[in-house]
């Protein structure tokens, strides 16, 4: 509920600071006194766009602030998602500075107009003769019917499964729409992968190829060089082995004479052993070394293929080719399972479809039970407001698709006169009839759901005395469940208010100001008497006013 409203420097309002109570509040005043200005200020703080025309004094900023108690609304998640501090008493504020810039705040935190707009939908519902379009929307019609059918829990369950159904349907459609492309890609990727896999690539393959090709290309030169090396080592008189034997004998004798030379002798002995090992390896290598043109050709072909793969994949090293091969292998594993993925998604869709059909059927049955109750309630209330022959029908039309409120559409039908055919409300109801129908619906809805504070803005215009009294009674009954404001010219309606404010104008010199005051009991009597009889106040008018208040 709204607990207070402060307005500074807005239109004809210099300064205003009022507090509101729960229940029903009446706001009255002569035509042109400024009731629309008050509503304009309230709509501004709720997120309506503004311009410099709203500034009373163009040198000062305009500030509008409204405080709300929000404990009864499910708004904690909204505040968390918006990154705002949640306060049980929340303050909305708008500022328009002389430069034309506008700022919005929730609990002193700057916010966008979109955020303040979305929050205000939970807090205030302004209802006038020109604002009945929501009744034409199927979402609102389902809201009313489901409130009577007590479908809240079923709808939460249904929508939870519907979200999953839509997500999986999207995945399924994506996979099935691209399956042909996926299969084409799979064939091409398989070709690329096989081309790389057959080469058995590893980190050392390139250097090994270079080494083997160099060796096979130089067999004759290597044989000659190895033979020369072996001859140098093992020649009878001048070979290295023969020379080492002579050296070892000399150093052995020297070591016998000087122990300090024993280390040198051991080193030469080690060299002799190493030289014999080298001789052994060279001999083995020479024995194995032979010309192999076919192997050389095979190795050159392998190198050419790898170089071709470099060009094809636009890389210059084997490591990058290995990365590409591994990535292709991963893709192939994924695409190999696409049929399984599609089948799995299809099974999940079938399961969800069964669940949604079951819940939709439960929703439908409960709605069918609630329809006669809703129509009877609406006809009873609307009859009190002068539409005695009005009748309602609610049709549930099956749908092939799962919609937000089930597997059906809804249509509110209306017959204003006895014997008249039923037609959709928006095609046959007048503006005044629409206001009374909407009042009856919100009256019913208020008993089943926590509604935002509602402002009835002169919806009783042109209504006669007895009917206006019934409209006032309906608003008063609604105020047992929620906070209700009524801006009215009818004393029968105004008298029902727990609080009563009067909007009026005062002229100070060359300046006109709109003001608002809360009236006490005697002031209310005078105001109602004036509304009853006009300028010529009579004792009868005062008596009637007191009677209305009592």
C-alpha positions in Angstrom: 0.0 0.0 0.0 1.0 3.6 -0.5 1.6 5.3 2.8 2.7 8.8 1.7 3.1 11.2 -1.2 5.3 14.3 -1.4 5.3 16.7 -4.3 7.5 19.8 -4.7 7.3 22.3 -7.6 5.1 20.3 -9.9 2.6 22.0 -12.2 0.3 24.1 -9.9 1.6 22.4 -6.7 4.2 24.3 -4.8 4.4 21.9 -1.8 2.4 18.9 -0.8 3.0 16.2 1.9 0.2 13.8 2.6 -0.1 10.4 4.4 -2.5 7.6 3.5 -4.1 4.8 5.5 -5.2 1.4 4.5 -8.8 0.7 3.3 -10.7 3.1 1.1 -9.7 6.8 0.5 -11.9 9.2 -1.3 -10.6 12.2 -3.3 -13.0 14.9 -4.3 -12.8 18.5 -5.7 -14.4 20.7 -8.2 -13.7 20.2 -11.9 -10.4 21.9 -12.7 -9.3 22.0 -9.1 -6.2 19.8 -9.9 -7.2 16.2 -9.3 -5.6 15.4 -12.7 -2.5 17.2 -11.6 -2.3 15.0 -8.5 -2.7 11.9 -10.7 0.0 13.3 -13.0 2.4 13.6 -10.2 1.7 10.1 -9.0 2.2 8.7 -12.5 5.5 10.6 -12.8 6.9 8.9 -9.7 5.7 5.5 -11.1 7.9 6.0 -14.2 6.0 8.1 -16.7 8.2 10.3 -18.9 8.3 14.1 -18.1 9.4 17.4 -19.6 10.1 20.9 -18.4 6.5 21.9 -18.6 5.9 20.1 -15.2 8.1 22.7 -13.4 6.0 25.2 -11.5 9.1 27.4 -10.9 11.5 26.8 -13.8 14.5 27.8 -11.7 13.9 25.0 -9.2 13.9 21.2 -9.5 10.7 19.2 -9.2 10.8 16.3 -6.7 8.0 13.7 -6.3 8.4 11.0 -3.7 6.0 8.1 -2.8 6.5 5.6 0.0 5.0 2.1 0.0 4.7 -0.8 2.3 5.6 -3.8 0.2 5.7 -6.8 2.7 2.6 -8.4 1.1 4.0 -8.5 -2.4 6.5 -11.1 -3.8 9.2 -8.5 -4.6 12.3 -9.9 -2.9 13.4 -11.6 -6.1 12.8 -8.4 -8.1 15.1 -6.4 -5.7 17.8 -9.1 -5.8 17.8 -9.2 -9.6 17.9 -5.4 -9.9 20.8 -5.2 -7.3 18.7 -3.1 -5.0 18.4 -3.1 -1.2 15.0 -4.6 -0.1 13.2 -2.5 2.4 9.7 -3.3 3.7 9.0 0.4 3.4 10.2 1.4 0.0 10.5 4.9 -1.4 10.3 5.8 -5.1 11.5 9.2 -6.1 11.6 11.3 -9.3 13.6 14.5 -9.9 13.3 16.8 -12.8 16.0 19.5 -12.8 15.7 22.8 -14.7 18.1 21.6 -17.4 15.4 19.1 -18.4 17.2 16.0 -17.1 15.2 13.5 -15.1 16.5 11.0 -12.4 14.7 8.1 -10.8 15.5 6.4 -7.4 14.4 3.4 -5.5 15.4 3.6 -1.8 17.9 6.3 -2.8 19.6 4.1 -5.4 19.6 5.6 -9.0 17.6 3.4 -11.4 16.3 3.5 -14.9 12.7 4.4 -15.7 12.2 0.8 -16.9 13.0 -0.6 -13.5 10.8 1.9 -11.7 8.1 1.2 -14.2 8.3 -2.6 -13.7 8.2 -2.2 -9.9 5.2 0.2 -10.1 3.1 -2.6 -11.8 3.2 -4.4 -8.5 2.3 -1.3 -6.4 -0.4 0.8 -8.2 -3.2 0.0 -10.6 -4.8 3.2 -12.1 -8.2 2.4 -13.4 -10.2 4.9 -15.5 -12.9 4.7 -18.1 -10.2 4.8 -20.8 -8.0 2.1 -19.3 -10.0 -1.1 -19.7 -7.8 -2.7 -22.4 -6.4 -5.3 -20.1 -9.8 -7.0 -20.0 -9.5 -7.8 -23.7 -6.2 -9.7 -23.1 -6.4 -13.4 -22.7 -3.7 -13.3 -20.0 -5.9 -11.1 -17.8 -9.0 -13.2 -18.5 -7.1 -16.4 -17.5 -5.8 -14.6 -14.4 -9.4 -13.9 -13.3 -10.7 -17.4 -14.0 -7.7 -19.2 -12.5 -8.0 -17.1 -9.3 -11.5 -18.6 -8.8 -10.4 -22.0 -9.9 -7.5 -22.0 -7.4 -5.1 -22.9 -10.2 -2.0 -21.1 -8.9 0.0 -24.2 -8.0 -1.0 -26.1 -11.1 0.0 -23.1 -13.3 3.4 -22.9 -11.6 4.0 -26.6 -12.3 2.7 -26.2 -15.9 4.9 -23.2 -16.7 8.0 -24.9 -15.2 7.5 -27.9 -17.5 6.6 -25.6 -20.4 10.0 -23.7 -20.1 11.8 -27.1 -20.3 9.6 -28.2 -23.2 10.3 -25.0 -25.2 14.1 -25.2 -24.5 14.3 -28.9 -25.6 12.0 -28.1 -28.6 14.5 -25.4 -29.6 17.4 -27.8 -29.3 15.6 -30.5 -31.2 14.6 -28.2 -34.0 18.2 -26.9 -34.3 19.6 -30.4 -34.5 17.0 -31.7 -37.0 17.3 -28.6 -39.2 21.1 -28.9 -39.5 21.4 -32.7 -39.6 22.0 -32.8 -43.3 24.7 -30.2 -43.0 26.1 -32.0 -40.0 26.3 -35.3 -42.0 28.0 -33.5 -44.9 30.5 -31.9 -42.5 31.0 -35.3 -40.9 32.0 -36.9 -44.3 34.4 -34.1 -45.1 35.9 -34.1 -41.6 36.3 -37.9 -41.8 38.2 -37.5 -45.0 40.5 -34.8 -43.5 41.0 -36.8 -40.3 41.9 -40.0 -42.2 44.3 -38.0 -44.4 46.2 -36.9 -41.3 45.8 -40.1 -39.2 47.4 -42.3 -41.9 50.6 -40.3 -41.6 51.0 -41.4 -38.0 52.2 -37.9 -37.0 54.3 -37.4 -33.9 56.5 -34.6 -32.6 59.8 -36.2 -34.0 58.6 -37.4 -37.4 59.9 -34.4 -39.4 63.4 -34.5 -37.9 63.6 -38.3 -38.3 62.6 -38.1 -42.0 65.2 -35.4 -42.7 67.9 -37.6 -41.0 66.9 -40.8 -42.8 66.7 -39.1 -46.2 70.0 -37.4 -45.7 71.6 -40.7 -44.9 70.1 -42.7 -47.8 71.0 -39.9 -50.2 74.7 -40.1 -49.1 75.3 -43.9 -48.8 78.4 -44.1 -51.1 80.0 -41.1 -49.5 79.3 -42.5 -46.0 80.8 -45.9 -47.0 84.0 -44.3 -48.2 84.3 -42.1 -45.1 83.6 -45.0 -42.7 86.1 -47.3 -44.5 88.8 -44.5 -44.3 88.0 -44.1 -40.6 88.3 -47.8 -39.9 91.6 -48.0 -41.8 93.0 -45.1 -39.8 92.1 -46.9 -36.5 93.2 -50.5 -37.3 96.1 -50.1 -39.8 98.9 -52.6 -38.9 101.9 -50.3 -38.3 100.5 -46.7 -38.2 96.9 -47.3 -37.1 95.6 -45.6 -34.0 95.2 -48.9 -32.1 98.8 -49.9 -32.8 99.9 -46.5 -31.7 97.8 -46.6 -28.6 99.4 -50.0 -27.7 102.9 -48.5 -28.0 101.8 -45.5 -25.9 100.2 -47.7 -23.2 103.4 -49.8 -22.9 105.6 -46.7 -22.5 103.2 -45.1 -19.9 102.9 -48.4 -18.0 106.7 -48.6 -17.6 106.8 -44.9 -16.6 104.0 -45.4 -14.0 106.1 -48.3 -12.5 108.9 -45.8 -12.0 106.7 -42.8 -10.9 103.4 -43.4 -9.2 102.2 -39.9 -10.2 102.0 -41.1 -13.8 99.6 -43.9 -12.9 96.6 -41.6 -13.5 97.8 -40.7 -17.0 98.2 -44.4 -17.8 94.6 -45.1 -16.6 93.3 -42.3 -18.8 95.1 -43.6 -21.9 93.8 -47.1 -21.1 90.2 -45.6 -21.0 90.8 -43.9 -24.4 92.0 -47.2 -25.8 88.8 -48.9 -24.7 86.7 -46.0 -26.1 88.6 -46.2 -29.4 87.9 -49.9 -29.7 84.2 -49.2 -29.0 84.1 -46.6 -31.8 85.8 -49.1 -34.1 83.1 -51.6 -33.3 80.3 -49.2 -34.0 81.8 -47.9 -37.3 82.3 -51.5 -38.5 78.6 -52.4 -37.6 77.4 -49.2 -39.3 79.4 -50.0 -42.4 78.1 -53.5 -42.5 74.5 -52.2 -42.3 75.0 -49.3 -44.7 73.6 -50.1 -48.1 71.9 -48.3 -50.9 68.0 -48.5 -50.8 66.4 -46.4 -53.6 62.9 -47.7 -52.9 63.1 -46.7 -49.2 64.5 -43.3 -50.1 61.6 -42.8 -52.6 59.1 -43.8 -49.9 60.5 -41.4 -47.4 60.6 -38.6 -49.9 57.0 -39.3 -50.7 56.0 -39.1 -47.0 57.8 -35.8 -46.6 56.0 -34.5 -49.7 52.7 -35.5 -48.3 53.4 -33.8 -45.0 54.5 -30.6 -46.8 51.2 -30.9 -48.8 49.3 -31.1 -45.5 51.2 -28.0 -44.3 49.9 -26.1 -47.3 46.4 -27.5 -47.2 45.9 -26.6 -43.5 47.9 -23.4 -43.8 50.4 -24.3 -41.1 54.2 -24.7 -41.1 54.9 -27.4 -38.4 53.9 -30.9 -37.4 52.7 -29.8 -34.0 49.9 -27.7 -35.5 48.9 -30.6 -37.8 48.6 -32.8 -34.7 46.3 -30.2 -33.1 44.1 -30.1 -36.2 43.9 -33.9 -36.3 42.9 -34.1 -32.7 40.2 -31.4 -33.2 38.8 -33.2 -36.2 38.7 -36.4 -34.1 36.7 -34.7 -31.4 34.2 -33.3 -33.9 33.8 -36.7 -35.4 33.0 -38.3 -32.1 30.4 -35.6 -31.5 28.8 -35.9 -34.9 28.8 -39.7 -34.7 26.3 -39.4 -31.8 23.9 -36.9 -33.5 21.3 -39.5 -34.2 21.4 -40.6 -30.5 21.2 -37.0 -29.4 18.1 -36.3 -31.6 16.5 -39.6 -30.4 17.2 -38.6 -26.7 15.7 -35.1 -27.2 12.6 -36.6 -28.9 12.1 -39.0 -26.0 12.3 -36.1 -23.5 9.8 -34.1 -25.6 7.4 -37.0 -25.6 7.7 -37.3 -21.8 7.2 -33.5 -21.3 4.3 -33.5 -23.8 2.5 -36.2 -21.7 3.1 -34.2 -18.5 1.9 -30.9 -20.1 -1.2 -32.6 -21.5 -2.1 -34.0 -18.1 -1.7 -30.7 -16.3 -3.6 -28.9 -19.1 -6.4 -31.3 -18.7 -6.4 -30.7 -14.9 -6.4 -26.9 -15.5 -9.3 -27.2 -18.0 -11.5 -29.3 -15.6 -11.0 -26.8 -12.7 -11.7 -23.9 -15.0 -14.9 -25.5 -16.3 -16.0 -25.8 -12.7 -15.2 -22.2 -12.0 -16.8 -20.7 -15.0 -20.4 -20.8 -13.8 -19.3 -19.4 -10.4 -17.4 -16.5 -12.1 -20.4 -15.7 -14.5 -22.8 -15.8 -11.6 -20.7 -13.5 -9.4 -20.1 -11.0 -12.2 -23.8 -10.9 -13.1 -24.8 -10.4 -9.5 -22.4 -7.5 -9.0 -23.1 -5.9 -12.4 -26.8 -6.1 -11.7 -26.4 -3.9 -8.7 -24.8 -1.3 -10.9 -27.9 -1.0 -13.2 -27.1 -3.7 -15.7 -29.9 -6.1 -14.6 -30.2 -8.1 -17.8 -26.5 -8.4 -18.5 -25.2 -11.9 -19.0 -21.7 -13.4 -19.3 -20.3 -16.5 -20.9 -16.7 -17.8 -20.8 -15.6 -20.1 -23.6 -12.5 -22.3 -23.5 -11.3 -23.0 -27.0 -8.8 -26.0 -27.5 -5.5 -25.2 -29.0 -3.0 -27.4 -30.8 -0.1 -25.8 -29.0 1.0 -25.4 -25.4 0.3 -21.8 -24.5 1.4 -19.8 -21.4 -1.8 -20.7 -19.5 -2.4 -24.2 -20.8 -3.5 -25.9 -24.0 -6.5 -23.6 -24.6 -7.6 -20.1 -25.4 -10.2 -18.1 -23.5 -13.0 -15.7 -24.7 -15.2 -13.6 -22.5 -18.6 -13.1 -24.1 -21.2 -10.5 -23.1 -24.9 -9.9 -23.6 -26.1 -6.5 -22.4 -29.8 -6.9 -22.9 -32.4 -9.7 -22.6 -32.5 -11.9 -25.7 -29.3 -10.3 -27.2 -26.8 -12.6 -28.6 -23.5 -13.2 -26.8 -20.5 -11.5 -28.4 -16.9 -10.7 -27.3 -16.9 -8.0 -24.7 -14.7 -5.6 -26.7 -17.2 -5.6 -29.6 -20.4 -4.9 -27.7 -19.7 -3.2 -24.3 -19.8 0.6 -24.1 -17.2 2.6 -22.2 -19.4 2.9 -19.1 -20.3 -0.7 -19.3 -16.7 -1.7 -19.6 -15.8 0.3 -16.5 -18.5 -1.5 -14.4 -17.5 -4.9 -15.8 -13.9 -4.2 -14.9 -15.0 -3.1 -11.4 -16.9 -6.3 -10.9 -14.0 -8.4 -12.1 -11.5 -6.6 -9.8 -13.9 -6.9 -6.9 -14.0 -10.6 -7.4 -10.3 -10.9 -8.0 -9.5 -8.9 -4.8 -10.9 -11.7 -2.7 -8.5 -14.3 -4.2 -5.3 -12.5 -5.0 -3.1 -9.8 -3.4 -3.7 -6.9 -5.8 -1.8 -3.7 -6.0 -3.3 -0.5 -4.6 -6.1 0.5 -7.0 -7.0 4.0 -8.1 -10.5 4.4 -9.6 -10.2 7.7 -11.5 -13.8 9.0 -12.1 -15.1 5.7 -13.4 -18.5 6.5 -11.9 -19.1 9.5 -14.2 -22.6 9.7 -15.5 -24.0 7.2 -13.1 -27.3 7.8 -11.2 -27.6 8.0 -7.4 -28.8 4.5 -6.5 -26.2 2.9 -8.8 -23.5 5.2 -7.5 -24.3 3.9 -4.0 -23.8 0.3 -5.2 -20.5 1.3 -6.9 -19.4 2.8 -3.6 -20.4 -0.4 -1.7 -18.4 -2.5 -4.1 -15.3 -0.3 -3.6 -15.8 -0.4 0.1 -16.0 -4.2 0.1 -12.8 -4.3 -2.0 -11.1 -2.1 0.6 -11.4 -5.0 3.1 -8.8 -6.9 1.1 -6.7 -4.1 -0.4 -6.0 -0.3 -0.5 -8.5 1.6 -2.7 -8.5 5.2 -3.9 -11.5 6.7 -5.7 -11.5 10.1 -7.4 -15.1 10.9 -7.7 -17.8 13.5 -8.1 -20.4 11.4 -6.5 -21.2 12.0 -2.8 -22.6 8.4 -2.4 -19.2 7.0 -3.4 -17.1 9.6 -1.6 -18.9 8.9 1.7 -17.7 5.3 1.7 -14.0 6.4 2.2 -12.2 5.8 5.4 -10.1 8.8 4.5 -11.4 11.8 2.5 -9.1 14.4 0.8 -10.3 17.5 -1.0 -8.3 19.0 -3.9 -8.8 22.7 -4.3 -7.2 25.8 -5.7 -6.0 29.0 -4.0 -5.0 32.2 -5.6 -2.1 34.2 -4.0 -1.6 37.5 -5.9 -0.9 36.5 -9.5 -0.2 32.9 -8.6 -2.6 29.9 -8.5 -1.8 26.9 -6.4 -3.4 23.4 -6.2 -3.6 22.1 -2.7 -5.0 19.0 -1.0 -6.2 18.5 2.6 -7.5 15.7 4.6 -11.0 16.5 6.0 -12.3 15.8 9.4 -15.9 14.7 10.0 -17.6 18.1 9.9 -15.6 19.1 6.8 -16.7 15.9 5.1 -20.3 16.7 5.9 -19.9 20.2 4.3 -18.1 18.7 1.2 -20.7 16.0 0.7 -23.6 18.5 1.2 -22.0 20.8 -1.5 -21.6 17.8 -3.8 -25.3 17.0 -3.3 -26.9 20.5 -3.7 -24.2 22.6 -5.3 -23.7 26.2 -4.2 -27.1 26.6 -2.5 -26.5 24.6 0.6 -29.7 23.5 2.4 -30.3 21.8 5.7 -31.7 18.8 3.8 -28.3 18.5 2.0 -26.5 18.5 5.3 -28.8 15.9 6.7 -28.4 13.8 3.7 -24.6 14.1 3.9 -24.6 13.0 7.6 -26.9 10.1 6.6 -24.4 9.0 3.9 -21.5 9.1 6.3 -23.4 7.1 8.9 
